[in-house]
Amino acid sequence: MPATTPEKLQLLATIASNRYLKDGAPLNDTIQKLASREGLNVHQVARVAEMANVETHKAIWGTESDKTKVAFELADPSKIAAAAGGQPASVSSDLMGPPEMASSRGPSMAELFGANDAGHQGLYGPTEKQHTVIVIEKNAAARGDVSNEMILATMRHESEEKRLAHLVKQAYLGEGIKLEDIYAVAVQSDLGEIALEQLPKIAEELFKGTARMSLTKIAWAAPEELIDRELPLTIVNGAHPIMVSLDALKQYRNQLQQYNWHLSRIDDENTIASQRLRNLQG
């Protein structure tokens, strides 16, 4: 039998889920027909059933306001395989025809995740499978929120970079203030690190635009070398627009670092939760 790719199995799961959601066709019936048509083995059937269950749950969960009603008859690979003595049964019915029978969303959440009535206490006492799916859903929503905030912070950061470049160029060309002096003030204002990220880029842009030789040999001194330096009075002011802009960039940079950390944490949690769900479904 030719190899069946994971992408092909995912497509079959999507077909089965869509047939249930649109026509009410039982997942087991659709997967049985697909398995027969594609010649799937029992392990591939189990994988399709698992993915179809997850896709169907996600679709219903996203549209059902009352989460206690999120229930459907799970695809059960053991029932699908049992019809042919351990192999998918041969079914000749046309998959494109109408569903043979309607499915009900009657089973409870406990039945959905294979729990017995005695051990299930509704949403207040989720089974491990139920809890894992809820974690995945919540993480997906949280990731979307963090990603949106990250986009806004990135836009603000880019806008502030342009503003800083304008302010520095104005100070250099209009007031004759050296970039080394701006850096020295930034160091004393606890903004040296962010200034060291931004000022060299601005110096390069200035050199390209003015070809002033003085900009080609800027030595960005270490902070301790600037402590006793005499600085221009027009710059030594914590409220100076350049310092305000550098401080804003520092805050945006810190936010972006935090958002990246949150995204990494969410992705790590979802990787673990997804693997746990596959193990529980297996």
DAJOJO-V185477 format. One record per helix or strand of 2 or more residues. SS is the DSSP state (~ for helix, > for strand). FROM is the first residue (numbers start at 1). LEN is the number of residues. If there is no record, write none. Layout:
ss->{SS SS}
from->{FROM FROM}
len->{LEN LEN}
This chain:
ss->{~ ~ ~ ~ ~ ~ ~ ~ ~ ~ ~ ~ ~ ~}
from->{6 27 42 67 77 109 117 122 128 179 192 213 223 241}
len->{18 12 22 3 6 4 3 4 48 10 19 3 4 41}
